[in-house]
Amino acid sequence: MSPSNAPSPPVPVPPPSMGRLAAASLVGTAIEFFDFFVYGTAAALVLGPLFFPTFSPLAGTLAAFGTFAVGFLSRPLGSILFGHVGDRYGRRPVLFASLLLTGCATVAVGCVPTYATLGIAAPVLLLVLRFLQGLGLGGEWGGAVLLTAEHAPAHRRALWSSFPQIGPAIGFLLANGVMLALSAGLSDAEFRSWGWRVPFWAAGLLAAAGLLLRSSLAETPQFEELSASGKRAGAPLAEVARDHWRLVLLTAGALAVGYAVFYTVSTWALAYGTERLGVSSTVMLTCVMAAVAVKGAATPFVAVLADRWGRRPLCLAGCAASALWMFPMVALLHTARPPLMFLGFLGALLAFITMFAVVAAYLPELYEPRVRCTGAAVGYNLAGVLGGALTPLVATALSDGGSGPPWGVAAYLTVVALVSLGCFALLPETLPERSEETAPEPAAV
């Protein structure tokens, strides 16, 4: 073959920009958490009387929070299912399948007739769809954080990995902003009749936009290296259970306080403020949303500190701050004065984000690449069961009766924070060396 006929060398494909990858992961988690949070807000405001009308107000709220908890119980199952896909077939397929499942389930929630129409079938359908929501969200987090963590330079991994952690704040603000606008613009009868369904229907459009954005994403380089070397895990869950079970339990216990604090503020406090303190839902939502907005804005700044000083010190600081702030937060909430309630919520969420801005880099670094999608996601979502699923139920039960502040809620949250502090103390530091170009080897635990 003459030189003139020789095939041209392949043109190298430039790596995707970190900004584009971070945007795709942020938008995806924002949409998924919009779907998840809009259910929590509806559970606090309307689902009890609409789907459990034969219960007392307290029992109806507990039942609505019970269906809310089911979403957390299914999240570890989603992390197992999608973690297997992510470790065997790539991180990219997880991003599509999880978003599609959660979006479809959320739209369907908005179409379920109430108890008055379907009877007992209505709450059963609600339960099934909430289970599917959690299943999809259980897969989303692992895929989204690995998209950024496995592309990012080591010395900026916490910063770039923090963008998926901003997504929950945006999803929460979108979900509650729509709920706030509807509850303020509609009569109570209109809101309970059809207004609460609108955010669930909107989830379909958001999911379609997210799928379009993710359609051109590249697979992560670390997974491509695993595929090329033939070192992918054959049974990721079995390998995690055999070799990393202690690490999974420690990370689940460590992160439980973050879920407990966040869902105390975003879910239980809404119900307590409206039902027990007589504060309007509009005022409660505004206070919580303002605190969540500040928390979201602070996320990348905390992550920068984690790239400078390490992951573990910030996590320990966040746990300690949570333990110290729970009693003041409950006292400030009980005043029913908006500025003081906002202050209580803000302090709690800043303690929360001191930990959760870091964990998107920290958890993947703790696991070796071949089981990273499964291990990190199972630990993260198991913490949701321990801290997120139980907290609204426990807090509602502890706050029943009495005219003073619900100190039992503060005591419960303080104990959770101390347990998480102990778990973080047993985890190693994973801050990479400045010269490192790839993910660090997992620390021995």
ZATI-588898 format. One record per residue: residue in one letter; y negated, z, x of N, C-alpha, C in turn. Coordinates in steps of 0.1 Angstrom, whole numbers, padded with zeros to 4 digits, always signed. Each point is the difference from the previous one (the first is absolute). Layout:
BEGIN
AYZXYZXYZX;...
This chain:
BEGIN
M+0012+0000+0009-0012+0000-0009-0012+0000+0009;S-0010-0009-0003-0012-0001+0009-0009+0012-0004;P-0008+0003+0010-0010+0011-0003-0008-0002-0012;S-0003-0013-0003-0009-0003-0012+0007+0004-0013;N+0014-0001+0001+0008+0003-0013+0005+0014+0000;A-0003+0008+0010+0004+0014+0000-0006+0008-0012;P+0008+0008-0006-0006+0008-0011-0011+0009+0005;S-0010+0002-0009-0011+0009+0004+0005+0014-0001;P-0005+0009+0010+0004+0014-0001-0006+0006-0013;P+0008+0010-0005-0005+0006-0013-0013+0007+0002;V-0009-0002-0010-0013+0007+0001+0002+0015-0004;P-0004+0009+0009+0002+0014-0003-0008+0004-0013;V+0006+0008-0008-0006+0005-0012-0008+0013+0003;P-0013+0000-0002-0007+0012+0004+0004+0012-0009;P+0001+0012+0006+0003+0011-0008-0010+0003-0011;P+0004+0005-0011-0009+0003-0011-0010+0011+0004;S-0012-0002-0005-0011+0010+0004+0004+0014-0007;M-0004+0010+0007+0003+0014-0005-0009+0002-0013;G-0011-0006+0000-0009+0002-0012+0007-0006-0013;R+0006-0012+0002+0006-0006-0012+0013+0008-0004;L+0007+0005+0010+0012+0007-0003-0003+0014-0007;A-0011+0006+0005-0004+0013-0005-0005-0002-0015;A-0007-0011-0002-0005-0003-0014+0011-0002-0009;A+0010-0008+0004+0012-0002-0009+0008+0012-0003;S+0001+0009+0010+0007+0013-0003-0008+0009-0008;L-0013+0000+0002-0009+0009-0008+0000-0005-0015;V-0002-0013-0002+0000-0005-0014+0013+0003-0007;G+0011-0003+0007+0013+0003-0006+0002+0014-0004;T-0003+0009+0009+0002+0014-0004-0010+0005-0011;A-0012-0006+0000-0010+0003-0010+0005-0004-0014;I+0006-0012-0001+0006-0005-0012+0012+0009-0005;E+0009+0003+0010+0011+0008-0004-0004+0014-0005;F-0009+0006+0007-0004+0013-0004-0009+0000-0012;F-0007-0011-0002-0007-0001-0013+0010+0001-0012;D+0011-0007+0002+0011+0000-0010+0005+0015-0002;F+0002+0006+0011+0006+0014+0000-0009+0010-0005;F-0013-0001+0004-0010+0010-0004-0004-0001-0014;V-0001-0012-0005-0005-0002-0014+0010+0007-0010;Y+0013+0001+0004+0009+0008-0008-0003+0015+0000;G-0003+0005+0013-0003+0014+0001-0012+0004-0008;T-0010-0009+0000-0012+0004-0008+0003-0001-0015;A+0007-0010-0004+0004-0001-0014+0009+0012-0004;A+0009+0005+0009+0008+0011-0003-0009+0013-0002;A-0010+0001+0007-0009+0012-0001-0009-0001-0013;L-0003-0012-0004-0010-0001-0011+0006-0004-0014;V+0010-0009+0000+0004-0004-0014+0015-0001-0002;L+0009-0001+0010+0014-0003-0003+0007+0011-0007;G-0004+0013+0002+0006+0011-0007+0000-0001-0015;P-0012-0001-0006+0000-0001-0015+0005-0013-0005;L-0001-0011+0008+0005-0013-0005+0015-0002+0000;F+0006+0006+0010+0015-0002+0002+0008+0012-0002;F-0007+0012-0001+0008+0012-0003-0008+0008-0010;P-0003-0006-0012-0008+0007-0010+0006+0012-0007;T+0013+0001+0001+0007+0012-0006-0001+0012+0008;F-0005-0001+0013-0001+0011+0009-0013+0007-0002;S-0001+0013+0005-0013+0007+0000-0008-0007+0011;P-0014+0002+0000-0008-0006+0010+0005+0003+0014;L+0004+0012+0003+0005+0003+0014+0013-0007+0003;A+0009+0000-0010+0013-0006+0002-0002-0015+0001;G-0009-0006-0008-0002-0014+0001-0006-0004+0014;T-0009+0008+0005-0005-0003+0014+0011+0001+0010;L+0009+0010-0001+0011+0002+0009+0009-0012-0001;A+0003-0005-0012+0009-0011-0002-0006-0013+0006;A-0013-0002-0002-0007-0011+0006+0001+0000+0015;F-0003+0012+0006+0001+0002+0014+0015-0002+0005;G+0010+0003-0009+0014-0002+0003+0002-0015+0003;T-0005-0008-0009+0002-0015+0002-0008-0004+0012;F-0011+0006+0003-0008-0003+0012+0009+0004+0012;A+0007+0011+0000+0008+0004+0011+0012-0010+0003;V+0005-0006-0010+0011-0010+0002-0004-0010+0010;G-0012-0005+0000-0005-0010+0009+0002+0005+0015;F-0002+0013+0002+0002+0005+0014+0015+0001+0003;L+0008+0004-0010+0015+0001+0002+0006-0013+0004;S-0006-0011-0005+0006-0013+0003-0006-0006+0013;R-0010+0006+0005-0006-0006+0012+0009+0001+0012;P+0007+0011+0003+0010+0000+0011+0011-0011-0002;L+0004-0002-0013+0010-0011-0002-0006-0013+0003;G-0013-0002-0003-0006-0013+0004-0002-0001+0015;S-0002+0011+0007-0001-0001+0014+0013-0003+0007;I+0011+0004-0007+0014-0003+0005+0003-0015-0002;L-0003-0004-0012+0003-0014-0004-0009-0010+0008;F-0013+0002+0000-0008-0009+0007+0000+0002+0015;G+0003+0013+0005+0001+0002+0014+0012-0007+0006;H+0011-0001-0008+0011-0008+0005-0004-0015+0001;V-0007-0005-0010-0005-0014+0001-0009-0001+0013;G-0009+0009+0002-0010-0001+0011+0007+0001+0013;D+0010+0008+0002+0007+0001+0013+0010-0011+0002;R+0005-0005-0011+0010-0011+0002-0005-0014+0000;Y-0010-0002-0009-0005-0014-0003-0015-0002+0003;G-0007+0011+0003-0014-0002+0004-0009+0008-0008;R-0012+0003+0006-0010+0008-0008-0007-0008-0010;R-0001-0013+0002-0007-0009-0009+0006+0000-0014;P+0013-0002-0002+0005-0001-0013-0003+0013-0009;V+0000+0011+0007-0003+0013-0007-0014+0000-0007;L-0009-0007+0007-0014+0000-0005-0001-0008-0013;F+0008-0010-0002+0000-0008-0012+0008+0007-0011;A+0012+0004+0003+0009+0006-0011-0005+0013-0006;S-0006+0008+0009-0004+0013-0005-0013-0001-0009;L-0009-0009+0004-0012-0003-0008+0003-0006-0013;L+0010-0009+0000+0004-0007-0013+0006+0010-0010;L+0009+0009+0006+0007+0009-0009-0010+0010-0006;T-0009+0006+0008-0009+0010-0005-0010-0007-0010;G-0004-0012+0003-0010-0006-0009+0006-0003-0014;C+0012-0005+0000+0007-0003-0013+0003+0012-0008;A+0004+0011+0007+0003+0013-0007-0013+0005-0006;T-0011-0001+0007-0013+0006-0005-0005-0008-0012;V+0001-0013+0000-0004-0008-0011+0008+0004-0012;A+0013+0002+0002+0009+0004-0011-0004+0013-0006;V-0004+0010+0008-0004+0013-0005-0011-0002-0011;G-0010-0009+0003-0011-0002-0009+0004-0007-0013;C+0013-0004-0001+0005-0007-0012+0009+0009-0008;V+0004+0012+0005+0009+0008-0007-0006+0006-0013;P+0006-0002-0011-0006+0007-0012+0002+0015+0001;T-0008+0007-0008+0000+0015+0001+0011+0006-0008;Y+0001+0013+0000+0011+0007-0007-0001-0003-0015;A-0013-0002-0005-0001-0002-0015+0006-0013-0004;T+0002-0009+0009+0006-0013-0003+0015-0001+0003;L+0004+0005+0012+0013-0001+0005+0009+0013-0001;G-0007+0011-0002+0007+0012+0000+0004+0004+0015;I+0012+0006+0001+0005+0004+0013+0001-0011+0010;A+0002-0012-0004+0001-0011+0009-0012-0002+0008;A-0012+0003-0005-0013-0002+0007+0000+0008+0013;P+0002+0014+0000-0001+0007+0013+0012-0004+0009;V+0011-0004-0006+0011-0005+0009-0004-0012+0008;L-0006-0010-0007-0005-0012+0006-0010+0003+0011;L-0009+0010-0003-0010+0004+0009+0006+0006+0013;L+0011+0007-0002+0007+0006+0011+0006-0011+0009;V+0006-0010-0006+0007-0010+0008-0010-0008+0008;L-0012-0003-0007-0010-0008+0007-0007+0008+0011;R-0001+0013-0002-0006+0008+0011+0010+0001+0012;F+0013+0000-0003+0010+0000+0010-0002-0013+0008;L-0001-0012-0006-0002-0012+0007-0013-0001+0008;Q-0010+0006-0005-0013+0001+0007+0002+0007+0014;G+0007+0011-0001+0002+0008+0012+0009-0007+0010;L+0010-0007-0006+0009-0008+0009-0007-0010+0008;G-0010-0007-0006-0007-0010+0007-0010+0006+0010;L-0006+0011-0004-0010+0007+0009+0008+0006+0012;G+0012+0004-0002+0008+0006+0011+0002-0011+0011;G+0001-0012-0003+0001-0011+0010-0013-0004+0005;E-0011+0000-0007-0013-0005+0004-0005+0007+0013;W+0001+0013+0000-0007+0007+0011+0006-0004+0014;G+0014+0000+0000+0006-0004+0013-0004-0014+0005;G+0001-0009-0009-0004-0014+0004-0014-0001+0004;A-0009+0006-0008-0014-0001+0003-0004+0006+0014;V+0005+0012+0002-0004+0007+0013+0006-0007+0012;L+0012-0005-0002+0007-0007+0012-0007-0013+0003;L-0006-0007-0010-0007-0012+0002-0011+0002+0010;T-0007+0011-0001-0011+0003+0009+0005+0007+0012;A+0009+0010-0001+0004+0008+0011+0007-0008+0011;E+0008-0010-0005+0008-0008+0010-0008-0012+0005;H-0011-0003-0005-0009-0010+0006-0011+0006+0009;A-0004+0012-0003-0012+0006+0006+0003+0003+0015;P-0011-0001+0008+0001+0005+0014+0002+0015+0000;A+0008+0005+0009+0004+0014+0000-0012+0010+0000;H-0011-0003+0007-0011+0009+0001-0009+0000-0012;R+0003-0009-0010-0008-0001-0012+0010+0001-0012;R+0012+0004+0002+0010+0000-0011-0004+0009-0012;A-0005+0012+0003-0004+0009-0011-0011-0006-0008;L-0010-0007+0007-0011-0005-0007+0005-0012-0010;W+0007-0009+0006+0004-0012-0009+0010+0005-0010;S+0009+0009+0003+0009+0005-0010-0006+0009-0011;S-0012+0004+0002-0007+0008-0010-0005-0008-0012;F-0001-0014+0002-0005-0008-0011+0009+0001-0013;P+0014-0001+0002+0008+0002-0012-0003+0014-0007;Q-0004+0010+0008-0002+0013-0006-0014+0000-0007;I-0008-0009+0002-0013-0001-0008+0004-0006-0014;G+0011-0008-0001+0003-0006-0012+0002+0009-0012;P+0007+0012+0002+0001+0009-0011-0013+0005-0006;A-0010+0002+0009-0013+0004-0005-0006-0011-0008;I+0001-0012+0004-0006-0011-0007+0007-0002-0014;G+0014+0001+0001+0008-0001-0012-0004+0011-0010;F-0002+0012+0005-0003+0011-0009-0014-0002-0006;L-0010-0005+0008-0013-0002-0005+0000-0011-0011;L+0008-0011+0003+0001-0011-0010+0006+0005-0013;A+0011+0007+0001+0007+0005-0012-0008+0010-0008;N-0007+0009+0007-0007+0010-0007-0014-0005-0005;G-0005-0010+0008-0013-0006-0004+0002-0008-0013;V+0011-0007-0001+0002-0007-0013+0003+0010-0011;M+0007+0010+0003+0003+0010-0011-0014+0007-0004;L-0008+0003+0010-0013+0006-0003-0009-0009-0008;A+0000-0012+0003-0009-0010-0007+0006-0001-0015;L+0013-0001-0001+0005-0001-0013-0001+0013-0009;S+0002+0011+0006-0002+0013-0007-0014+0002-0004;A-0010-0005+0008-0014+0002-0003-0005-0010-0010;G+0006-0012+0001-0005-0011-0009+0007-0001-0013;L+0011+0006-0002+0007-0001-0012+0000+0014-0008;S+0002-0001-0012+0002+0013-0007+0014+0006+0003;D+0001+0013-0002+0013+0006+0003+0012-0007-0007;A-0003-0004-0012+0011-0006-0008+0004-0014+0006;E-0010-0007+0004+0002-0013+0007+0007+0001+0013;F-0005+0010+0008+0007+0002+0013+0014+0004-0002;R+0004+0008-0009+0013+0005-0002+0009-0011-0007;S-0007-0009-0007+0007-0011-0007+0004-0011+0010;W-0010-0005+0007+0003-0012+0009-0007+0001+0013;G-0011+0007+0001-0008+0000+0013+0008+0004+0012;W+0009+0010-0001+0007+0005+0011+0009-0010+0006;R+0004-0010-0008+0009-0011+0004-0006-0010+0009;V-0013-0002+0000-0007-0011+0007+0003+0001+0015;P-0001+0011+0007+0003+0000+0014+0014-0004+0004;F+0009+0003-0009+0014-0004+0002+0002-0015-0001;W-0007-0006-0009+0000-0015-0001-0007-0006+0012;A-0011+0006+0004-0007-0006+0012+0009+0000+0012;A+0010+0008+0001+0008+0001+0012+0007-0014+0002;G+0003-0007-0010+0006-0013+0002-0009-0010+0008;L-0013+0000-0003-0009-0009+0007-0001+0005+0015;L-0001+0013+0002-0001+0005+0013+0012-0003+0009;A+0012+0001-0007+0013-0003+0008+0000-0014+0004;A-0004-0009-0009+0000-0014+0003-0009-0003+0012;A-0012+0006+0000-0009-0002+0011+0006+0005+0013;G+0006+0012-0001+0007+0005+0012+0011-0008+0006;L+0008-0006-0009+0011-0009+0005-0006-0012+0006;L-0011-0005-0005-0006-0012+0006-0005+0003+0014;L-0006+0012+0002-0006+0004+0012+0011+0001+0011;R+0012+0005-0004+0010+0003+0009+0009-0012+0003;S-0002-0011-0007+0009-0012+0001+0000-0006+0014;S-0010+0002+0008+0000-0007+0013+0001+0010+0012;L+0004+0012-0003+0001+0010+0011+0012-0003+0009;A-0002+0003+0013+0011-0002+0009+0009+0013+0002;E+0012-0002+0004+0009+0011+0003-0005+0008+0012;T+0003+0013+0001-0005+0007+0011+0008-0003+0013;P-0007+0000+0012+0007-0004+0012+0012+0009+0004;Q-0001+0013-0004+0011+0009+0004+0013-0004-0008;F-0002-0004-0013+0012-0004-0007+0005-0013+0005;E-0008-0009+0004+0004-0013+0005+0008+0003+0013;E-0004+0009+0008+0007+0003+0013+0014+0006-0004;L+0000+0009-0010+0013+0005-0004+0010-0011-0005;S-0006-0009-0008+0009-0011-0005+0005-0009+0012;A-0009-0003+0009+0004-0008+0011+0010+0006+0009;S+0000+0014+0002+0009+0007+0008+0013+0004-0007;G+0000-0002-0013+0012+0004-0007+0002+0015-0002;K-0011+0007+0001+0001+0015+0000-0004+0006-0014;R-0001-0008-0010-0003+0005-0013+0011+0010-0005;A-0004+0011-0007+0009+0009-0005+0009-0006-0011;G+0013+0002+0001+0009-0005-0010-0001+0008-0013;A-0002+0013+0001-0001+0009-0012-0011+0010+0004;P-0012-0003-0003-0012+0008+0004+0001+0014-0005;L+0003+0002-0013+0000+0013-0006+0011+0009+0006;A+0012-0006+0003+0010+0008+0006-0004+0004+0014;E-0007-0008+0007-0004+0003+0014-0011+0011+0000;V-0009-0001-0010-0010+0010-0001+0006+0014-0004;A+0010-0001-0010+0006+0013-0004+0008+0006+0012;R+0006-0008+0008+0008+0005+0011-0008+0005+0012;D-0010-0008+0004-0007+0003+0012-0014+0006-0002;H-0006-0001-0012-0014+0004-0001-0002+0009-0012;W+0011+0006-0005-0002+0008-0013-0009+0012+0002;R+0000+0006+0012-0009+0011+0002-0015-0005+0000;L-0002-0011+0006-0014-0006+0000-0004-0003-0014;V+0008-0006-0008-0003-0003-0014-0004+0013-0007;L+0008+0010+0001-0004+0013-0007-0013+0006+0005;L-0002+0000+0013-0012+0005+0005-0012-0007-0004;T+0000-0014+0000-0011-0008-0005-0003+0002-0015;A+0011+0001-0007-0001+0002-0015-0007+0014-0002;G+0004+0010+0006-0006+0013-0001-0014+0001+0005;A-0003-0007+0011-0013+0000+0005-0010-0007-0009;L+0004-0011-0006-0009-0008-0009-0001+0006-0014;A+0008+0009-0004+0000+0005-0014-0013+0006-0004;V-0007+0006+0009-0013+0006-0003-0010-0010-0004;G+0000-0012+0007-0009-0010-0003+0001-0005-0015;Y+0012-0002-0004+0003-0005-0014-0004+0012-0009;A+0003+0012+0003-0003+0011-0009-0015+0001-0002;V-0007+0000+0011-0015+0001-0001-0006-0012-0008;F+0004-0012+0003-0006-0012-0006+0003+0000-0015;Y+0012+0003-0004+0003-0001-0014-0004+0012-0008;T-0003+0011+0007-0007+0012-0007-0014-0005-0004;V-0007-0006+0010-0013-0004-0003-0001-0012-0010;S+0009-0010+0002-0002-0012-0008+0007+0000-0013;T+0010+0009-0002+0007+0000-0013+0000+0013-0007;W+0004+0011+0006+0000+0013-0007-0014+0004-0003;A-0009-0001+0009-0014+0005-0002-0007-0008-0012;L+0004-0013-0002-0006-0007-0011+0005+0006-0013;A+0013+0003-0001+0005+0006-0012-0005+0014-0002;Y-0001+0008+0010-0005+0014+0000-0015+0000-0004;G-0008-0008+0006-0014+0000-0003-0003-0004-0015;T+0007-0010-0005-0002-0005-0013+0005+0009-0011;E+0013+0005+0002+0007+0008-0010-0004+0015+0000;R-0002+0005+0012-0002+0015+0001-0014+0004+0002;L-0008-0009+0007-0014+0004+0003-0009-0007-0009;G+0004-0010-0008-0008-0006-0010-0010-0010+0007;V+0003-0005+0012-0009-0009+0007+0004-0014-0005;S-0009-0009-0003+0003-0013-0005+0008-0008+0011;S+0008-0009-0005+0008-0008+0010-0009-0009+0008;T-0011-0004-0005-0009-0008+0008-0005+0008+0012;V-0004+0012-0002-0005+0009+0011+0011+0003+0010;M+0012+0003-0005+0011+0003+0009+0003-0012+0009;L+0001-0012-0006+0003-0012+0007-0010-0003+0010;T-0013+0002-0003-0011-0003+0009+0001+0009+0012;C+0003+0013-0002+0001+0009+0012+0011-0003+0009;V+0012-0003-0006+0011-0004+0008-0002-0013+0008;M-0006-0010-0008-0002-0013+0007-0010+0001+0011;A-0010+0008-0001-0010+0001+0011+0007+0006+0012;A+0008+0010-0002+0007+0006+0012+0010-0010+0006;V+0007-0008-0008+0009-0010+0005-0007-0010+0008;A-0012-0004-0005-0008-0011+0007-0003+0005+0014;V-0005+0013+0001-0003+0005+0014+0013+0001+0008;K+0011+0004-0006+0012+0000+0008+0004-0013+0005;G-0001-0011-0008+0003-0013+0004-0008-0005+0012;A-0013+0003-0001-0010-0004+0010+0003+0007+0013;A+0005+0012+0000+0002+0008+0012+0013-0004+0007;T+0009-0007-0007+0013-0003+0006+0000-0007+0013;P-0007-0011+0003+0000-0006+0013-0006+0008+0011;F-0009+0009-0004-0007+0008+0011+0010+0011+0004;V+0008+0005-0009+0010+0010+0004+0011-0008+0009;A+0003-0012-0004+0010-0007+0008-0004-0003+0014;V-0013-0002+0002-0006-0002+0014+0003+0012+0008;L-0002+0012-0006+0002+0012+0007+0015+0002+0004;A+0009-0005-0009+0014+0000+0003+0004-0008+0012;D-0007-0012+0001+0002-0008+0012-0005+0006+0013;R-0010+0009-0002-0006+0006+0012+0007+0013+0004;W+0004+0009-0010+0004+0013+0002+0015+0002-0003;G+0006-0009-0008+0014+0002-0003+0002+0001-0015;R+0012-0002-0005+0004+0001-0014+0002+0014-0004;R+0008+0007+0007+0004+0014-0004-0011+0010-0001;P-0010+0000+0009-0011+0010-0002-0008-0002-0013;L-0002-0012-0004-0007-0002-0012+0008+0004-0012;C+0013-0003+0000+0009+0004-0011+0000+0015-0001;L+0001+0007+0011+0000+0015+0000-0013+0005-0006;A-0011-0006+0004-0014+0004-0005-0001-0002-0015;G+0005-0011-0005+0000-0003-0014+0008+0010-0008;C+0011+0004+0005+0009+0010-0007-0007+0013+0000;A-0006+0004+0011-0007+0013+0001-0012+0000-0010;A-0007-0011+0000-0012+0000-0009+0004+0000-0015;S+0012-0006-0003+0005+0000-0014+0003+0015-0004;A+0007+0007+0009+0004+0014-0003-0012+0009-0002;L-0011-0003+0008-0012+0009-0002-0008-0004-0012;W+0001-0012-0005-0010-0005-0010+0006+0001-0014;M+0012+0003-0002+0006-0001-0014-0006+0011-0009;F-0002+0012+0004-0006+0010-0008-0015-0003-0003;P-0008-0004+0010-0014-0004-0004+0000-0012-0009;M+0009-0010+0001+0000-0011-0008+0003+0004-0015;V+0010+0008-0002+0002+0005-0014-0011+0007-0006;A-0007+0009+0008-0011+0007-0004-0012-0009-0004;L-0002-0010+0008-0011-0010-0003+0004-0008-0012;L+0012-0004-0002+0004-0007-0012-0002+0008-0013;H+0003+0013+0001-0001+0008-0012-0014+0002-0004;T-0010-0002+0008-0014+0001-0004-0004-0010-0011;A+0007-0012+0000-0002-0011-0010-0014-0006+0003;R-0006+0003+0011-0013-0006+0004+0003-0012+0009;P-0005-0012-0004+0004-0012+0007-0003+0000+0015;P-0012+0005+0005-0002-0001+0014+0010+0009+0008;L+0003+0012-0006+0010+0009+0006+0014-0005+0000;M+0004-0007-0011+0013-0006-0001+0001-0011+0010;F-0010-0008+0001+0000-0011+0010+0002+0006+0014;L-0007+0011+0003+0001+0006+0013+0014+0005+0003;G+0006+0006-0010+0014+0005+0001+0010-0012+0003;F-0002-0011-0008+0009-0011+0002-0002-0007+0013;L-0013-0001+0005-0003-0007+0012+0007+0008+0012;G-0002+0013+0000+0006+0007+0011+0015-0002+0001;A+0007+0000-0012+0014-0002+0000+0004-0014+0005;L-0007-0010-0005+0004-0014+0004-0004-0003+0015;L-0010+0007+0005-0003-0002+0015+0011+0006+0008;A+0006+0011-0004+0011+0006+0007+0012-0009-0002;F+0002-0006-0011+0011-0009-0003-0001-0012+0009;I-0011-0006+0001-0001-0013+0008+0000+0003+0015;T-0003+0012+0004+0002+0003+0014+0015-0002+0005;M+0009+0002-0010+0014-0003+0003+0003-0014-0003;F-0003-0005-0012+0005-0012-0005-0007-0013+0006;A-0011+0002+0006-0005-0012+0008+0008-0003+0012;V+0008+0010+0004+0007-0001+0013+0014-0004-0002;V+0006+0003-0011+0015-0001-0002+0005-0014+0000;A-0009-0010-0003+0005-0014+0000+0003-0005+0014;A-0006+0006+0010+0003-0003+0014+0011+0010+0005;Y-0001+0013-0004+0008+0010+0005+0015-0002-0004;L+0003-0002-0013+0013-0001-0005+0008-0012+0007;P-0006-0012+0000+0007-0011+0007+0003+0003+0014;E-0009+0007+0007+0002+0003+0014+0011+0010+0002;L+0004+0007-0010+0010+0010+0001+0014-0006+0000;Y+0001-0012-0006+0013-0007-0002+0001-0012+0009;E+0012-0003+0004+0003-0012+0008-0002-0013-0009;P-0004-0011+0005-0003-0012-0009+0012-0004-0009;R+0012+0001+0004+0011-0005-0008+0002+0007-0013;V-0004+0013-0001+0001+0007-0013-0014+0005-0004;R-0010-0005+0005-0014+0005-0003-0004-0002-0014;C+0003-0011-0006-0004-0002-0014+0006+0010-0010;T+0013+0002+0003+0007+0010-0009-0004+0014+0003;G+0001+0004+0013-0003+0014+0004-0014+0005-0004;A-0010-0008+0004-0014+0004-0003-0002+0001-0015;A+0005-0010-0007-0003-0001-0015+0008+0011-0007;V+0012+0003+0004+0007+0011-0007-0006+0013+0002;G-0004+0004+0012-0007+0012+0003-0013+0001-0008;Y-0008-0010+0000-0013-0001-0007+0002+0002-0015;N+0010-0007-0006+0001+0001-0015+0008+0012-0004;L+0009+0006+0008+0006+0012-0003-0010+0011-0001;A-0010+0000+0009-0011+0009-0001-0007-0001-0014;G-0001-0012-0005-0006-0002-0014+0008+0008-0010;V+0013+0001+0001+0008+0007-0010-0003+0015+0002;L+0000+0005+0012-0003+0014+0003-0014+0004-0004;G-0010-0008+0003-0014+0004-0002-0006-0006-0012;G+0003-0013-0003-0007-0007-0011+0006+0001-0013;A+0014-0001-0001+0006+0001-0013+0000+0014-0006;L+0001+0010+0008+0001+0013-0006-0013+0007-0002;T-0010-0004+0007-0013+0008+0000-0007+0000-0013;P-0002-0012-0007-0006+0001-0013+0008+0009-0010;L+0013-0001+0000+0008+0008-0009-0001+0015+0003;V+0001+0003+0013-0001+0014+0004-0014+0006-0002;A-0010-0008+0003-0014+0005-0002-0003+0002-0015;T+0005-0009-0008-0002+0001-0014+0006+0013-0006;A+0012+0002+0005+0007+0013-0005-0006+0012+0006;L-0005+0000+0012-0006+0012+0006-0014+0003-0006;S-0007-0011-0005-0013+0002-0006+0000+0003-0015;D+0011+0001-0006+0001+0003-0014-0003+0015-0002;G-0009+0003-0009-0003+0013-0004-0011+0007+0009;G-0007+0009-0005-0010+0007+0008-0013-0007+0000;S-0011+0007+0001-0013-0006+0000-0007-0001+0014;G+0006+0005+0010-0005+0000+0013+0005-0013+0008;P-0005-0001+0012+0005-0012+0008+0015+0001+0002;P+0006-0012+0000+0015+0000+0002+0004+0002+0015;W+0000+0012+0004+0003+0004+0014+0014-0004+0003;G+0009+0000-0009+0014-0004+0003+0001-0014+0005;V-0009-0009-0005+0000-0014+0006-0005+0001+0014;A-0010+0007+0003-0005+0001+0014+0011+0006+0009;A+0007+0010-0004+0010+0007+0008+0011-0010+0003;Y+0004-0008-0011+0011-0010+0002-0004-0010+0010;L-0012-0005-0001-0005-0011+0010-0001+0006+0014;T-0004+0012+0001-0001+0006+0013+0014+0002+0007;V+0010+0004-0008+0013+0001+0006+0005-0014+0004;V-0002-0010-0008+0004-0014+0004-0007-0004+0013;A-0013+0003+0001-0007-0003+0012+0006+0007+0012;L+0004+0012-0001+0005+0007+0011+0014-0005+0004;V+0008-0004-0010+0013-0006+0003-0002-0013+0008;S-0009-0008-0005-0003-0013+0007-0005+0002+0014;L-0009+0011+0002-0005+0003+0013+0012+0003+0010;G+0010+0007-0005+0011+0003+0008+0008-0012+0004;C+0002-0010-0010+0007-0012+0003-0008-0009+0010;F-0013-0001-0001-0007-0008+0010+0001+0007+0013;A+0000+0013+0001+0001+0007+0013+0013-0004+0007;L+0010-0004-0007+0013-0003+0006+0001-0015+0003;L-0009-0008-0004+0000-0014+0004-0007-0003+0013;P+0004-0010+0007-0006-0003+0013-0012-0008-0001;E-0008-0001+0011-0011-0009+0001+0005-0014+0003;T-0007-0011-0005+0005-0013+0003-0012-0009+0005;L-0011+0006+0004-0012-0008+0004+0004-0009+0012;P-0001-0013-0001+0004-0009+0011-0009+0001+0012;E+0006-0004+0011-0008-0001+0012-0010-0012-0001;R-0011+0001+0006-0011-0010-0001+0005-0014+0004;S+0010+0000+0010+0004-0013+0005+0011-0006-0008;E+0005+0007-0010+0012-0004-0008-0004-0012-0009;E+0009-0010+0000-0003-0012-0008+0009+0000-0013;T+0011+0007+0000+0009-0001-0011+0001+0014-0006;A+0008+0001-0011+0002+0014-0006+0007+0009+0009;P-0003+0013+0001+0008+0009+0008+0014+0002-0005;E+0008+0004+0010+0013+0004-0004-0001+0013-0009;P+0009+0001-0010+0000+0012-0008+0002+0013+0008;A-0008+0010-0004+0001+0013+0007+0012+0007-0005;A+0006+0007+0009+0012+0008-0004-0003+0011-0009;V+0007+0001-0011-0003+0012-0009+0014+0006-0003;
